C-alpha cells in the first residue's frame, strides 16, 4: 500500500513539474525571445564567429 501511495504521489509531482515547465517555456518564448535584446545578443554571438571563419 505504501508503494502505491508513493507511486501515486510521484506521478502527481511529475505532472506538476511538467505543467510548471510548460508554463516557464511559454513565458520564456513570449517575454524573452521576442525582444530586440535577445536578437541583438544572438547577433553579437554569431557574427564574430562568421567573421572569424571567413
PyMOL Python script that loads the backbone (N, CA, C, O; Angstrom):
from pymol import cmd

cmd.read_pdbstr("""\
ATOM      1  N   UNK A   1       0.815  -1.192   0.000  1.00  0.00           N
ATOM      2  CA  UNK A   1       0.000   0.000   0.000  1.00  0.00           C
ATOM      3  C   UNK A   1       0.865   1.266   0.000  1.00  0.00           C
ATOM      4  O   UNK A   1       0.550   2.231  -0.697  1.00  0.00           O
ATOM      5  N   UNK A   2       1.942   1.266   0.770  1.00  0.00           N
ATOM      6  CA  UNK A   2       2.815   2.444   0.839  1.00  0.00           C
ATOM      7  C   UNK A   2       3.490   2.690  -0.510  1.00  0.00           C
ATOM      8  O   UNK A   2       3.689   3.834  -0.917  1.00  0.00           O
ATOM      9  N   UNK A   3       3.839   1.601  -1.196  1.00  0.00           N
ATOM     10  CA  UNK A   3       4.478   1.740  -2.502  1.00  0.00           C
ATOM     11  C   UNK A   3       3.520   2.376  -3.491  1.00  0.00           C
ATOM     12  O   UNK A   3       3.920   3.258  -4.251  1.00  0.00           O
ATOM     13  N   UNK A   4       2.269   1.953  -3.499  1.00  0.00           N
ATOM     14  CA  UNK A   4       1.273   2.507  -4.424  1.00  0.00           C
ATOM     15  C   UNK A   4       1.007   3.975  -4.128  1.00  0.00           C
ATOM     16  O   UNK A   4       0.837   4.777  -5.046  1.00  0.00           O
ATOM     17  N   UNK A   5       0.972   4.329  -2.840  1.00  0.00           N
ATOM     18  CA  UNK A   5       0.776   5.727  -2.459  1.00  0.00           C
ATOM     19  C   UNK A   5       1.962   6.568  -2.919  1.00  0.00           C
ATOM     20  O   UNK A   5       1.784   7.663  -3.454  1.00  0.00           O
ATOM     21  N   UNK A   6       3.168   6.057  -2.711  1.00  0.00           N
ATOM     22  CA  UNK A   6       4.361   6.767  -3.160  1.00  0.00           C
ATOM     23  C   UNK A   6       4.394   6.924  -4.663  1.00  0.00           C
ATOM     24  O   UNK A   6       4.798   7.967  -5.177  1.00  0.00           O
ATOM     25  N   UNK A   7       3.970   5.886  -5.370  1.00  0.00           N
ATOM     26  CA  UNK A   7       3.919   5.944  -6.827  1.00  0.00           C
ATOM     27  C   UNK A   7       2.910   6.977  -7.286  1.00  0.00           C
ATOM     28  O   UNK A   7       3.177   7.739  -8.215  1.00  0.00           O
ATOM     29  N   UNK A   8       1.756   7.008  -6.644  1.00  0.00           N
ATOM     30  CA  UNK A   8       0.729   7.987  -6.981  1.00  0.00           C
ATOM     31  C   UNK A   8       1.222   9.408  -6.726  1.00  0.00           C
ATOM     32  O   UNK A   8       1.008  10.298  -7.548  1.00  0.00           O
ATOM     33  N   UNK A   9       1.877   9.620  -5.594  1.00  0.00           N
ATOM     34  CA  UNK A   9       2.381  10.956  -5.276  1.00  0.00           C
ATOM     35  C   UNK A   9       3.500  11.375  -6.221  1.00  0.00           C
ATOM     36  O   UNK A   9       3.603  12.546  -6.586  1.00  0.00           O
ATOM     37  N   UNK A  10       4.331  10.426  -6.616  1.00  0.00           N
ATOM     38  CA  UNK A  10       5.399  10.783  -7.556  1.00  0.00           C
ATOM     39  C   UNK A  10       4.824  11.108  -8.930  1.00  0.00           C
ATOM     40  O   UNK A  10       5.358  11.968  -9.630  1.00  0.00           O
ATOM     41  N   UNK A  11       3.746  10.436  -9.327  1.00  0.00           N
ATOM     42  CA  UNK A  11       3.099  10.769 -10.602  1.00  0.00           C
ATOM     43  C   UNK A  11       2.479  12.160 -10.546  1.00  0.00           C
ATOM     44  O   UNK A  11       2.539  12.911 -11.520  1.00  0.00           O
ATOM     45  N   UNK A  12       1.878  12.505  -9.397  1.00  0.00           N
ATOM     46  CA  UNK A  12       1.315  13.847  -9.245  1.00  0.00           C
ATOM     47  C   UNK A  12       2.421  14.904  -9.278  1.00  0.00           C
ATOM     48  O   UNK A  12       2.258  15.963  -9.885  1.00  0.00           O
ATOM     49  N   UNK A  13       3.529  14.613  -8.630  1.00  0.00           N
ATOM     50  CA  UNK A  13       4.648  15.557  -8.629  1.00  0.00           C
ATOM     51  C   UNK A  13       5.197  15.724 -10.041  1.00  0.00           C
ATOM     52  O   UNK A  13       5.536  16.835 -10.449  1.00  0.00           O
ATOM     53  N   UNK A  14       5.286  14.637 -10.780  1.00  0.00           N
ATOM     54  CA  UNK A  14       5.774  14.714 -12.157  1.00  0.00           C
ATOM     55  C   UNK A  14       4.819  15.540 -13.017  1.00  0.00           C
ATOM     56  O   UNK A  14       5.257  16.325 -13.858  1.00  0.00           O
ATOM     57  N   UNK A  15       3.525  15.364 -12.807  1.00  0.00           N
ATOM     58  CA  UNK A  15       2.528  16.130 -13.549  1.00  0.00           C
ATOM     59  C   UNK A  15       2.674  17.613 -13.256  1.00  0.00           C
ATOM     60  O   UNK A  15       2.637  18.437 -14.169  1.00  0.00           O
ATOM     61  N   UNK A  16       2.839  17.957 -11.980  1.00  0.00           N
ATOM     62  CA  UNK A  16       3.022  19.355 -11.604  1.00  0.00           C
ATOM     63  C   UNK A  16       4.302  19.918 -12.211  1.00  0.00           C
ATOM     64  O   UNK A  16       4.328  21.055 -12.681  1.00  0.00           O
ATOM     65  N   UNK A  17       5.352  19.120 -12.197  1.00  0.00           N
ATOM     66  CA  UNK A  17       6.629  19.559 -12.772  1.00  0.00           C
ATOM     67  C   UNK A  17       6.491  19.836 -14.265  1.00  0.00           C
ATOM     68  O   UNK A  17       6.992  20.846 -14.757  1.00  0.00           O
ATOM     69  N   UNK A  18       5.819  18.951 -14.981  1.00  0.00           N
ATOM     70  CA  UNK A  18       5.671  19.168 -16.420  1.00  0.00           C
ATOM     71  C   UNK A  18       4.792  20.377 -16.707  1.00  0.00           C
ATOM     72  O   UNK A  18       5.034  21.100 -17.674  1.00  0.00           O
ATOM     73  N   UNK A  19       3.779  20.607 -15.884  1.00  0.00           N
ATOM     74  CA  UNK A  19       2.940  21.794 -16.068  1.00  0.00           C
ATOM     75  C   UNK A  19       3.749  23.062 -15.827  1.00  0.00           C
ATOM     76  O   UNK A  19       3.660  24.013 -16.604  1.00  0.00           O
ATOM     77  N   UNK A  20       4.533  23.081 -14.763  1.00  0.00           N
ATOM     78  CA  UNK A  20       5.366  24.247 -14.458  1.00  0.00           C
ATOM     79  C   UNK A  20       6.386  24.470 -15.564  1.00  0.00           C
ATOM     80  O   UNK A  20       6.632  25.607 -15.967  1.00  0.00           O
ATOM     81  N   UNK A  21       6.973  23.400 -16.051  1.00  0.00           N
ATOM     82  CA  UNK A  21       7.955  23.502 -17.119  1.00  0.00           C
ATOM     83  C   UNK A  21       7.325  24.076 -18.387  1.00  0.00           C
ATOM     84  O   UNK A  21       7.936  24.900 -19.067  1.00  0.00           O
ATOM     85  N   UNK A  22       6.120  23.647 -18.699  1.00  0.00           N
ATOM     86  CA  UNK A  22       5.423  24.159 -19.878  1.00  0.00           C
ATOM     87  C   UNK A  22       5.117  25.644 -19.734  1.00  0.00           C
ATOM     88  O   UNK A  22       5.286  26.414 -20.679  1.00  0.00           O
ATOM     89  N   UNK A  23       4.669  26.040 -18.558  1.00  0.00           N
ATOM     90  CA  UNK A  23       4.369  27.455 -18.315  1.00  0.00           C
ATOM     91  C   UNK A  23       5.641  28.285 -18.408  1.00  0.00           C
ATOM     92  O   UNK A  23       5.630  29.370 -18.991  1.00  0.00           O
ATOM     93  N   UNK A  24       6.734  27.790 -17.842  1.00  0.00           N
ATOM     94  CA  UNK A  24       8.005  28.505 -17.902  1.00  0.00           C
ATOM     95  C   UNK A  24       8.486  28.651 -19.345  1.00  0.00           C
ATOM     96  O   UNK A  24       8.963  29.715 -19.740  1.00  0.00           O
ATOM     97  N   UNK A  25       8.362  27.586 -20.127  1.00  0.00           N
ATOM     98  CA  UNK A  25       8.774  27.645 -21.530  1.00  0.00           C
ATOM     99  C   UNK A  25       7.931  28.660 -22.296  1.00  0.00           C
ATOM    100  O   UNK A  25       8.448  29.381 -23.150  1.00  0.00           O
ATOM    101  N   UNK A  26       6.662  28.717 -21.999  1.00  0.00           N
ATOM    102  CA  UNK A  26       5.771  29.684 -22.651  1.00  0.00           C
ATOM    103  C   UNK A  26       6.162  31.116 -22.275  1.00  0.00           C
ATOM    104  O   UNK A  26       6.162  32.003 -23.128  1.00  0.00           O
ATOM    105  N   UNK A  27       6.492  31.339 -21.015  1.00  0.00           N
ATOM    106  CA  UNK A  27       6.911  32.676 -20.573  1.00  0.00           C
ATOM    107  C   UNK A  27       8.200  33.085 -21.271  1.00  0.00           C
ATOM    108  O   UNK A  27       8.317  34.214 -21.747  1.00  0.00           O
ATOM    109  N   UNK A  28       9.158  32.185 -21.335  1.00  0.00           N
ATOM    110  CA  UNK A  28      10.433  32.497 -21.989  1.00  0.00           C
ATOM    111  C   UNK A  28      10.207  32.799 -23.460  1.00  0.00           C
ATOM    112  O   UNK A  28      10.785  33.741 -24.003  1.00  0.00           O
ATOM    113  N   UNK A  29       9.366  32.002 -24.103  1.00  0.00           N
ATOM    114  CA  UNK A  29       9.104  32.212 -25.527  1.00  0.00           C
ATOM    115  C   UNK A  29       8.417  33.552 -25.769  1.00  0.00           C
ATOM    116  O   UNK A  29       8.791  34.281 -26.688  1.00  0.00           O
ATOM    117  N   UNK A  30       7.430  33.879 -24.963  1.00  0.00           N
ATOM    118  CA  UNK A  30       6.640  35.083 -25.198  1.00  0.00           C
ATOM    119  C   UNK A  30       7.308  36.359 -24.704  1.00  0.00           C
ATOM    120  O   UNK A  30       7.160  37.411 -25.325  1.00  0.00           O
ATOM    121  N   UNK A  31       8.034  36.285 -23.606  1.00  0.00           N
ATOM    122  CA  UNK A  31       8.530  37.501 -22.966  1.00  0.00           C
ATOM    123  C   UNK A  31      10.029  37.726 -23.122  1.00  0.00           C
ATOM    124  O   UNK A  31      10.520  38.807 -22.797  1.00  0.00           O
ATOM    125  N   UNK A  32      10.761  36.739 -23.607  1.00  0.00           N
ATOM    126  CA  UNK A  32      12.220  36.885 -23.666  1.00  0.00           C
ATOM    127  C   UNK A  32      12.739  36.796 -25.088  1.00  0.00           C
ATOM    128  O   UNK A  32      13.467  37.679 -25.541  1.00  0.00           O
ATOM    129  N   UNK A  33      12.378  35.754 -25.785  1.00  0.00           N
ATOM    130  CA  UNK A  33      12.936  35.520 -27.119  1.00  0.00           C
ATOM    131  C   UNK A  33      12.411  36.519 -28.143  1.00  0.00           C
ATOM    132  O   UNK A  33      13.061  36.757 -29.161  1.00  0.00           O
ATOM    133  N   UNK A  34      11.263  37.096 -27.893  1.00  0.00           N
ATOM    134  CA  UNK A  34      10.700  38.029 -28.870  1.00  0.00           C
ATOM    135  C   UNK A  34      11.204  39.461 -28.693  1.00  0.00           C
ATOM    136  O   UNK A  34      10.742  40.365 -29.391  1.00  0.00           O
ATOM    137  N   UNK A  35      12.130  39.677 -27.783  1.00  0.00           N
ATOM    138  CA  UNK A  35      12.611  41.044 -27.560  1.00  0.00           C
ATOM    139  C   UNK A  35      13.796  41.353 -28.481  1.00  0.00           C
ATOM    140  O   UNK A  35      14.490  40.462 -28.971  1.00  0.00           O
ATOM    141  N   UNK A  36      13.991  42.639 -28.689  1.00  0.00           N
ATOM    142  CA  UNK A  36      15.103  43.033 -29.558  1.00  0.00           C
ATOM    143  C   UNK A  36      16.435  42.720 -28.889  1.00  0.00           C
ATOM    144  O   UNK A  36      17.424  42.468 -29.577  1.00  0.00           O
ATOM    145  N   UNK A  37      16.475  42.733 -27.538  1.00  0.00           N
ATOM    146  CA  UNK A  37      17.716  42.437 -26.840  1.00  0.00           C
ATOM    147  C   UNK A  37      18.171  41.003 -27.103  1.00  0.00           C
ATOM    148  O   UNK A  37      19.367  40.734 -27.215  1.00  0.00           O
ATOM    149  N   UNK A  38      17.217  40.094 -27.201  1.00  0.00           N
ATOM    150  CA  UNK A  38      17.544  38.693 -27.487  1.00  0.00           C
ATOM    151  C   UNK A  38      18.211  38.581 -28.849  1.00  0.00           C
ATOM    152  O   UNK A  38      19.245  37.928 -28.991  1.00  0.00           O
ATOM    153  N   UNK A  39      17.618  39.218 -29.844  1.00  0.00           N
ATOM    154  CA  UNK A  39      18.155  39.126 -31.207  1.00  0.00           C
ATOM    155  C   UNK A  39      19.489  39.847 -31.331  1.00  0.00           C
ATOM    156  O   UNK A  39      20.374  39.397 -32.060  1.00  0.00           O
ATOM    157  N   UNK A  40      19.639  40.964 -30.624  1.00  0.00           N
ATOM    158  CA  UNK A  40      20.929  41.672 -30.643  1.00  0.00           C
ATOM    159  C   UNK A  40      22.014  40.810 -29.994  1.00  0.00           C
ATOM    160  O   UNK A  40      23.130  40.722 -30.507  1.00  0.00           O
ATOM    161  N   UNK A  41      21.690  40.185 -28.884  1.00  0.00           N
ATOM    162  CA  UNK A  41      22.655  39.316 -28.227  1.00  0.00           C
ATOM    163  C   UNK A  41      23.031  38.121 -29.080  1.00  0.00           C
ATOM    164  O   UNK A  41      24.195  37.725 -29.136  1.00  0.00           O
ATOM    165  N   UNK A  42      22.048  37.555 -29.739  1.00  0.00           N
ATOM    166  CA  UNK A  42      22.309  36.427 -30.632  1.00  0.00           C
ATOM    167  C   UNK A  42      23.209  36.850 -31.793  1.00  0.00           C
ATOM    168  O   UNK A  42      24.126  36.125 -32.176  1.00  0.00           O
ATOM    169  N   UNK A  43      22.937  38.022 -32.344  1.00  0.00           N
ATOM    170  CA  UNK A  43      23.770  38.530 -33.437  1.00  0.00           C
ATOM    171  C   UNK A  43      25.194  38.797 -32.960  1.00  0.00           C
ATOM    172  O   UNK A  43      26.158  38.507 -33.668  1.00  0.00           O
ATOM    173  N   UNK A  44      25.317  39.348 -31.764  1.00  0.00           N
ATOM    174  CA  UNK A  44      26.650  39.611 -31.226  1.00  0.00           C
ATOM    175  C   UNK A  44      27.405  38.323 -30.914  1.00  0.00           C
ATOM    176  O   UNK A  44      28.632  38.332 -30.823  1.00  0.00           O
ATOM    177  N   UNK A  45      26.704  37.249 -30.754  1.00  0.00           N
ATOM    178  CA  UNK A  45      27.341  35.965 -30.531  1.00  0.00           C
ATOM    179  C   UNK A  45      27.740  35.297 -31.852  1.00  0.00           C
ATOM    180  O   UNK A  45      28.814  34.700 -31.937  1.00  0.00           O
ATOM    181  N   UNK A  46      26.900  35.388 -32.868  1.00  0.00           N
ATOM    182  CA  UNK A  46      27.122  34.649 -34.122  1.00  0.00           C
ATOM    183  C   UNK A  46      28.007  35.408 -35.104  1.00  0.00           C
ATOM    184  O   UNK A  46      28.892  34.812 -35.716  1.00  0.00           O
ATOM    185  N   UNK A  47      27.788  36.698 -35.264  1.00  0.00           N
ATOM    186  CA  UNK A  47      28.506  37.479 -36.280  1.00  0.00           C
ATOM    187  C   UNK A  47      30.028  37.430 -36.100  1.00  0.00           C
ATOM    188  O   UNK A  47      30.732  37.249 -37.094  1.00  0.00           O
ATOM    189  N   UNK A  48      30.565  37.579 -34.902  1.00  0.00           N
ATOM    190  CA  UNK A  48      32.040  37.461 -34.778  1.00  0.00           C
ATOM    191  C   UNK A  48      32.566  36.104 -35.216  1.00  0.00           C
ATOM    192  O   UNK A  48      33.647  36.031 -35.800  1.00  0.00           O
ATOM    193  N   UNK A  49      31.835  35.028 -34.951  1.00  0.00           N
ATOM    194  CA  UNK A  49      32.255  33.707 -35.396  1.00  0.00           C
ATOM    195  C   UNK A  49      32.274  33.617 -36.916  1.00  0.00           C
ATOM    196  O   UNK A  49      33.191  33.043 -37.503  1.00  0.00           O
ATOM    197  N   UNK A  50      31.257  34.186 -37.542  1.00  0.00           N
ATOM    198  CA  UNK A  50      31.209  34.165 -39.019  1.00  0.00           C
ATOM    199  C   UNK A  50      32.381  34.953 -39.609  1.00  0.00           C
ATOM    200  O   UNK A  50      32.997  34.533 -40.588  1.00  0.00           O
ATOM    201  N   UNK A  51      32.676  36.097 -38.999  1.00  0.00           N
ATOM    202  CA  UNK A  51      33.806  36.907 -39.473  1.00  0.00           C
ATOM    203  C   UNK A  51      35.109  36.147 -39.275  1.00  0.00           C
ATOM    204  O   UNK A  51      35.968  36.141 -40.156  1.00  0.00           O
ATOM    205  N   UNK A  52      35.255  35.508 -38.125  1.00  0.00           N
ATOM    206  CA  UNK A  52      36.480  34.775 -37.825  1.00  0.00           C
ATOM    207  C   UNK A  52      36.669  33.592 -38.784  1.00  0.00           C
ATOM    208  O   UNK A  52      37.785  33.337 -39.236  1.00  0.00           O
ATOM    209  N   UNK A  53      35.593  32.878 -39.092  1.00  0.00           N
ATOM    210  CA  UNK A  53      35.699  31.743 -40.022  1.00  0.00           C
ATOM    211  C   UNK A  53      36.066  32.206 -41.424  1.00  0.00           C
ATOM    212  O   UNK A  53      36.783  31.518 -42.151  1.00  0.00           O
ATOM    213  N   UNK A  54      35.567  33.381 -41.795  1.00  0.00           N
ATOM    214  CA  UNK A  54      35.861  33.898 -43.132  1.00  0.00           C
ATOM    215  C   UNK A  54      37.323  34.268 -43.219  1.00  0.00           C
ATOM    216  O   UNK A  54      37.783  34.726 -44.264  1.00  0.00           O
TER     217      UNK A  54
END
""", "prot")
cmd.dss("prot")
cmd.show_as("cartoon", "prot")
cmd.util.cbc("prot")
cmd.orient("prot")
